[in-house]
Amino acid sequence: MYFFEMINDYAAYILLGMAGIILILLILVIINIVQNKKLKRKYREFMMGKDCRSLEDNLIQRVSEIEDLIACNKENKENIEIISRSLNNTFQKVGMVKYDAFHEMGGKLSFSLALLNKVDDGFIINAMHSREGCYTYIKEIIQGNSVIILSDEEKEALDIAMDVRKPTE
């Protein structure tokens, strides 16, 4: 008999324990339901997007904008390559020296002008001003050198253009 009484006492404890576990599980289920409702509400708001547009419409618009940007980027790269190729043939370096050619007129009306491209090809224009007129000469420059002997002013203009020396004031 004592055995059955003991089992009844344990059964009461077991029932109380199970009731406590059921109560805790019920509270957890209620918390889960409330959180699920909040999540569903946030999901609906997210899917509506701003101005009642759907997320799909928004994504389609963004993908279209990205495709436009990629096309513009490709076009810009092609234009930059064209400009870069054409810059190799343009005059990028300039050197100029003004001087008095015949030391009789003053005012430094004569000049030597060097125009070179990226690889130091170009020409030097030398304009000598005198009382009788102005004489203009041109000398071809290939890779920074001339086949024809250069005057001191022409050498100075060439050095300035090639950035060998800075212009004098």
ChimeraX commands (.cxc) that place a marker at each C-alpha (Angstrom):
marker #1 position 0.00,0.00,0.00 radius 0.5
marker #1 position 2.76,2.35,0.77 radius 0.5
marker #1 position 4.01,1.85,-2.79 radius 0.5
marker #1 position 0.70,3.08,-4.28 radius 0.5
marker #1 position 0.60,6.09,-2.04 radius 0.5
marker #1 position 4.10,6.94,-3.12 radius 0.5
marker #1 position 3.13,6.61,-6.78 radius 0.5
marker #1 position 0.13,8.89,-6.23 radius 0.5
marker #1 position 2.36,11.54,-4.63 radius 0.5
marker #1 position 4.78,11.32,-7.57 radius 0.5
marker #1 position 1.87,11.40,-10.03 radius 0.5
marker #1 position 0.74,14.69,-8.53 radius 0.5
marker #1 position 4.25,16.12,-8.92 radius 0.5
marker #1 position 4.45,14.76,-12.43 radius 0.5
marker #1 position 1.07,16.28,-13.31 radius 0.5
marker #1 position 2.08,19.63,-11.81 radius 0.5
marker #1 position 5.39,19.54,-13.76 radius 0.5
marker #1 position 3.62,18.68,-16.99 radius 0.5
marker #1 position 1.06,21.43,-16.39 radius 0.5
marker #1 position 3.93,23.88,-15.87 radius 0.5
marker #1 position 5.62,22.73,-19.10 radius 0.5
marker #1 position 2.32,23.03,-20.99 radius 0.5
marker #1 position 1.83,26.54,-19.60 radius 0.5
marker #1 position 5.37,27.56,-20.69 radius 0.5
marker #1 position 4.80,26.06,-24.16 radius 0.5
marker #1 position 1.47,27.90,-24.42 radius 0.5
marker #1 position 3.20,31.19,-23.60 radius 0.5
marker #1 position 5.90,30.45,-26.23 radius 0.5
marker #1 position 3.22,29.68,-28.86 radius 0.5
marker #1 position 1.45,32.97,-28.10 radius 0.5
marker #1 position 4.75,34.87,-28.38 radius 0.5
marker #1 position 5.47,33.08,-31.68 radius 0.5
marker #1 position 2.03,34.00,-33.08 radius 0.5
marker #1 position 2.52,37.68,-32.16 radius 0.5
marker #1 position 5.99,37.79,-33.73 radius 0.5
marker #1 position 4.70,36.01,-36.85 radius 0.5
marker #1 position 1.94,38.64,-37.25 radius 0.5
marker #1 position 4.50,41.45,-36.93 radius 0.5
marker #1 position 6.74,39.76,-39.50 radius 0.5
marker #1 position 3.82,39.32,-41.93 radius 0.5
marker #1 position 2.87,43.00,-41.54 radius 0.5
marker #1 position 6.47,44.12,-42.19 radius 0.5
marker #1 position 6.67,41.78,-45.21 radius 0.5
marker #1 position 3.49,43.27,-46.69 radius 0.5
marker #1 position 4.83,46.81,-46.19 radius 0.5
marker #1 position 8.14,45.81,-47.77 radius 0.5
marker #1 position 6.47,44.22,-50.78 radius 0.5
marker #1 position 4.28,47.28,-51.35 radius 0.5
marker #1 position 7.31,49.54,-51.67 radius 0.5
marker #1 position 7.06,53.31,-51.61 radius 0.5
marker #1 position 4.19,54.95,-53.47 radius 0.5
marker #1 position 2.36,51.60,-53.52 radius 0.5
marker #1 position 4.70,50.18,-56.16 radius 0.5
marker #1 position 5.51,46.55,-55.96 radius 0.5
marker #1 position 8.99,45.32,-55.22 radius 0.5
marker #1 position 9.10,43.59,-58.60 radius 0.5
marker #1 position 8.45,46.87,-60.46 radius 0.5
marker #1 position 11.15,48.56,-58.41 radius 0.5
marker #1 position 13.65,45.79,-59.15 radius 0.5
marker #1 position 12.84,45.86,-62.88 radius 0.5
marker #1 position 13.42,49.62,-62.96 radius 0.5
marker #1 position 16.76,49.29,-61.11 radius 0.5
marker #1 position 17.96,46.53,-63.46 radius 0.5
marker #1 position 17.02,48.70,-66.45 radius 0.5
marker #1 position 18.97,51.62,-64.96 radius 0.5
marker #1 position 21.98,49.37,-64.38 radius 0.5
marker #1 position 21.84,48.16,-68.00 radius 0.5
marker #1 position 21.74,51.81,-69.17 radius 0.5
marker #1 position 24.75,52.61,-66.97 radius 0.5
marker #1 position 26.68,49.65,-68.39 radius 0.5
marker #1 position 25.93,50.80,-71.95 radius 0.5
marker #1 position 26.99,54.37,-71.12 radius 0.5
marker #1 position 30.15,53.09,-69.45 radius 0.5
marker #1 position 31.03,51.06,-72.55 radius 0.5
marker #1 position 30.43,54.07,-74.80 radius 0.5
marker #1 position 32.57,56.26,-72.50 radius 0.5
marker #1 position 35.42,53.74,-72.61 radius 0.5
marker #1 position 35.29,53.70,-76.44 radius 0.5
marker #1 position 35.29,57.50,-76.55 radius 0.5
marker #1 position 38.23,57.68,-74.15 radius 0.5
marker #1 position 40.19,55.23,-76.30 radius 0.5
marker #1 position 39.48,57.33,-79.43 radius 0.5
marker #1 position 40.55,60.51,-77.64 radius 0.5
marker #1 position 43.66,58.82,-76.28 radius 0.5
marker #1 position 44.68,57.63,-79.76 radius 0.5
marker #1 position 44.11,61.06,-81.25 radius 0.5
marker #1 position 46.10,62.76,-78.47 radius 0.5
marker #1 position 49.21,60.89,-79.62 radius 0.5
marker #1 position 49.12,62.96,-82.83 radius 0.5
marker #1 position 48.36,66.36,-81.26 radius 0.5
marker #1 position 50.83,68.97,-80.14 radius 0.5
marker #1 position 51.13,68.65,-76.40 radius 0.5
marker #1 position 54.43,70.37,-75.72 radius 0.5
marker #1 position 55.14,74.02,-76.43 radius 0.5
marker #1 position 58.28,76.08,-76.02 radius 0.5
marker #1 position 58.72,79.69,-77.04 radius 0.5
marker #1 position 61.66,82.07,-76.84 radius 0.5
marker #1 position 61.42,85.76,-77.77 radius 0.5
marker #1 position 64.61,87.54,-78.79 radius 0.5
marker #1 position 66.05,90.49,-80.67 radius 0.5
marker #1 position 67.46,88.93,-83.86 radius 0.5
marker #1 position 69.64,91.77,-85.13 radius 0.5
marker #1 position 70.27,93.73,-81.90 radius 0.5
marker #1 position 69.24,96.93,-83.64 radius 0.5
marker #1 position 65.49,97.13,-83.15 radius 0.5
marker #1 position 64.79,96.23,-79.54 radius 0.5
marker #1 position 61.49,94.97,-78.20 radius 0.5
marker #1 position 62.28,91.31,-78.87 radius 0.5
marker #1 position 60.03,91.03,-81.92 radius 0.5
marker #1 position 61.64,87.77,-83.15 radius 0.5
marker #1 position 60.70,84.40,-81.73 radius 0.5
marker #1 position 61.30,80.65,-81.91 radius 0.5
marker #1 position 58.26,78.43,-81.30 radius 0.5
marker #1 position 58.60,74.67,-80.78 radius 0.5
marker #1 position 55.47,72.46,-81.05 radius 0.5
marker #1 position 55.90,68.76,-80.22 radius 0.5
marker #1 position 53.64,65.76,-79.78 radius 0.5
marker #1 position 53.87,63.03,-77.14 radius 0.5
marker #1 position 56.94,61.36,-78.68 radius 0.5
marker #1 position 58.72,64.68,-79.33 radius 0.5
marker #1 position 57.93,64.88,-83.05 radius 0.5
marker #1 position 56.92,68.25,-84.46 radius 0.5
marker #1 position 58.51,71.45,-85.72 radius 0.5
marker #1 position 60.12,74.72,-84.76 radius 0.5
marker #1 position 58.97,77.97,-86.34 radius 0.5
marker #1 position 61.57,80.72,-86.24 radius 0.5
marker #1 position 60.40,84.24,-87.12 radius 0.5
marker #1 position 63.17,86.86,-87.39 radius 0.5
marker #1 position 62.00,90.44,-87.49 radius 0.5
marker #1 position 64.20,93.16,-89.03 radius 0.5
marker #1 position 63.72,96.64,-90.50 radius 0.5
marker #1 position 63.34,95.16,-93.97 radius 0.5
marker #1 position 60.67,92.59,-92.98 radius 0.5
marker #1 position 59.99,89.38,-91.17 radius 0.5
marker #1 position 61.61,86.13,-92.23 radius 0.5
marker #1 position 60.00,82.87,-91.15 radius 0.5
marker #1 position 61.68,79.48,-91.13 radius 0.5
marker #1 position 60.42,76.07,-90.10 radius 0.5
marker #1 position 62.53,73.10,-89.05 radius 0.5
marker #1 position 61.23,69.57,-88.58 radius 0.5
marker #1 position 61.84,67.83,-85.25 radius 0.5
marker #1 position 61.90,64.02,-85.07 radius 0.5
marker #1 position 62.14,62.39,-81.64 radius 0.5
marker #1 position 63.52,65.59,-80.15 radius 0.5
marker #1 position 66.24,66.10,-82.78 radius 0.5
marker #1 position 66.58,68.17,-85.94 radius 0.5
marker #1 position 68.43,67.24,-89.12 radius 0.5
marker #1 position 69.19,70.94,-89.66 radius 0.5
marker #1 position 71.42,72.77,-87.18 radius 0.5
marker #1 position 69.41,74.80,-84.68 radius 0.5
marker #1 position 70.19,78.30,-83.50 radius 0.5
marker #1 position 70.62,78.99,-79.78 radius 0.5
marker #1 position 67.06,80.36,-79.52 radius 0.5
marker #1 position 65.65,77.34,-81.35 radius 0.5
marker #1 position 67.55,74.97,-79.06 radius 0.5
marker #1 position 66.23,76.85,-76.04 radius 0.5
marker #1 position 62.63,76.67,-77.34 radius 0.5
marker #1 position 63.08,72.94,-78.03 radius 0.5
marker #1 position 64.49,72.37,-74.53 radius 0.5
marker #1 position 61.55,74.24,-73.00 radius 0.5
marker #1 position 59.06,72.17,-75.01 radius 0.5
marker #1 position 60.76,68.92,-74.02 radius 0.5
marker #1 position 60.81,70.19,-70.42 radius 0.5
marker #1 position 64.60,69.92,-70.31 radius 0.5
marker #1 position 64.81,73.43,-68.93 radius 0.5
marker #1 position 62.27,75.94,-67.69 radius 0.5
marker #1 position 61.60,79.16,-69.64 radius 0.5
marker #1 position 63.51,82.27,-68.59 radius 0.5
marker #1 position 61.61,85.34,-67.52 radius 0.5
marker link #1:1,2 radius 0.2
marker link #1:2,3 radius 0.2
marker link #1:3,4 radius 0.2
marker link #1:4,5 radius 0.2
marker link #1:5,6 radius 0.2
marker link #1:6,7 radius 0.2
marker link #1:7,8 radius 0.2
marker link #1:8,9 radius 0.2
marker link #1:9,10 radius 0.2
marker link #1:10,11 radius 0.2
marker link #1:11,12 radius 0.2
marker link #1:12,13 radius 0.2
marker link #1:13,14 radius 0.2
marker link #1:14,15 radius 0.2
marker link #1:15,16 radius 0.2
marker link #1:16,17 radius 0.2
marker link #1:17,18 radius 0.2
marker link #1:18,19 radius 0.2
marker link #1:19,20 radius 0.2
marker link #1:20,21 radius 0.2
marker link #1:21,22 radius 0.2
marker link #1:22,23 radius 0.2
marker link #1:23,24 radius 0.2
marker link #1:24,25 radius 0.2
marker link #1:25,26 radius 0.2
marker link #1:26,27 radius 0.2
marker link #1:27,28 radius 0.2
marker link #1:28,29 radius 0.2
marker link #1:29,30 radius 0.2
marker link #1:30,31 radius 0.2
marker link #1:31,32 radius 0.2
marker link #1:32,33 radius 0.2
marker link #1:33,34 radius 0.2
marker link #1:34,35 radius 0.2
marker link #1:35,36 radius 0.2
marker link #1:36,37 radius 0.2
marker link #1:37,38 radius 0.2
marker link #1:38,39 radius 0.2
marker link #1:39,40 radius 0.2
marker link #1:40,41 radius 0.2
marker link #1:41,42 radius 0.2
marker link #1:42,43 radius 0.2
marker link #1:43,44 radius 0.2
marker link #1:44,45 radius 0.2
marker link #1:45,46 radius 0.2
marker link #1:46,47 radius 0.2
marker link #1:47,48 radius 0.2
marker link #1:48,49 radius 0.2
marker link #1:49,50 radius 0.2
marker link #1:50,51 radius 0.2
marker link #1:51,52 radius 0.2
marker link #1:52,53 radius 0.2
marker link #1:53,54 radius 0.2
marker link #1:54,55 radius 0.2
marker link #1:55,56 radius 0.2
marker link #1:56,57 radius 0.2
marker link #1:57,58 radius 0.2
marker link #1:58,59 radius 0.2
marker link #1:59,60 radius 0.2
marker link #1:60,61 radius 0.2
marker link #1:61,62 radius 0.2
marker link #1:62,63 radius 0.2
marker link #1:63,64 radius 0.2
marker link #1:64,65 radius 0.2
marker link #1:65,66 radius 0.2
marker link #1:66,67 radius 0.2
marker link #1:67,68 radius 0.2
marker link #1:68,69 radius 0.2
marker link #1:69,70 radius 0.2
marker link #1:70,71 radius 0.2
marker link #1:71,72 radius 0.2
marker link #1:72,73 radius 0.2
marker link #1:73,74 radius 0.2
marker link #1:74,75 radius 0.2
marker link #1:75,76 radius 0.2
marker link #1:76,77 radius 0.2
marker link #1:77,78 radius 0.2
marker link #1:78,79 radius 0.2
marker link #1:79,80 radius 0.2
marker link #1:80,81 radius 0.2
marker link #1:81,82 radius 0.2
marker link #1:82,83 radius 0.2
marker link #1:83,84 radius 0.2
marker link #1:84,85 radius 0.2
marker link #1:85,86 radius 0.2
marker link #1:86,87 radius 0.2
marker link #1:87,88 radius 0.2
marker link #1:88,89 radius 0.2
marker link #1:89,90 radius 0.2
marker link #1:90,91 radius 0.2
marker link #1:91,92 radius 0.2
marker link #1:92,93 radius 0.2
marker link #1:93,94 radius 0.2
marker link #1:94,95 radius 0.2
marker link #1:95,96 radius 0.2
marker link #1:96,97 radius 0.2
marker link #1:97,98 radius 0.2
marker link #1:98,99 radius 0.2
marker link #1:99,100 radius 0.2
marker link #1:100,101 radius 0.2
marker link #1:101,102 radius 0.2
marker link #1:102,103 radius 0.2
marker link #1:103,104 radius 0.2
marker link #1:104,105 radius 0.2
marker link #1:105,106 radius 0.2
marker link #1:106,107 radius 0.2
marker link #1:107,108 radius 0.2
marker link #1:108,109 radius 0.2
marker link #1:109,110 radius 0.2
marker link #1:110,111 radius 0.2
marker link #1:111,112 radius 0.2
marker link #1:112,113 radius 0.2
marker link #1:113,114 radius 0.2
marker link #1:114,115 radius 0.2
marker link #1:115,116 radius 0.2
marker link #1:116,117 radius 0.2
marker link #1:117,118 radius 0.2
marker link #1:118,119 radius 0.2
marker link #1:119,120 radius 0.2
marker link #1:120,121 radius 0.2
marker link #1:121,122 radius 0.2
marker link #1:122,123 radius 0.2
marker link #1:123,124 radius 0.2
marker link #1:124,125 radius 0.2
marker link #1:125,126 radius 0.2
marker link #1:126,127 radius 0.2
marker link #1:127,128 radius 0.2
marker link #1:128,129 radius 0.2
marker link #1:129,130 radius 0.2
marker link #1:130,131 radius 0.2
marker link #1:131,132 radius 0.2
marker link #1:132,133 radius 0.2
marker link #1:133,134 radius 0.2
marker link #1:134,135 radius 0.2
marker link #1:135,136 radius 0.2
marker link #1:136,137 radius 0.2
marker link #1:137,138 radius 0.2
marker link #1:138,139 radius 0.2
marker link #1:139,140 radius 0.2
marker link #1:140,141 radius 0.2
marker link #1:141,142 radius 0.2
marker link #1:142,143 radius 0.2
marker link #1:143,144 radius 0.2
marker link #1:144,145 radius 0.2
marker link #1:145,146 radius 0.2
marker link #1:146,147 radius 0.2
marker link #1:147,148 radius 0.2
marker link #1:148,149 radius 0.2
marker link #1:149,150 radius 0.2
marker link #1:150,151 radius 0.2
marker link #1:151,152 radius 0.2
marker link #1:152,153 radius 0.2
marker link #1:153,154 radius 0.2
marker link #1:154,155 radius 0.2
marker link #1:155,156 radius 0.2
marker link #1:156,157 radius 0.2
marker link #1:157,158 radius 0.2
marker link #1:158,159 radius 0.2
marker link #1:159,160 radius 0.2
marker link #1:160,161 radius 0.2
marker link #1:161,162 radius 0.2
marker link #1:162,163 radius 0.2
marker link #1:163,164 radius 0.2
marker link #1:164,165 radius 0.2
marker link #1:165,166 radius 0.2
marker link #1:166,167 radius 0.2
marker link #1:167,168 radius 0.2
marker link #1:168,169 radius 0.2
view
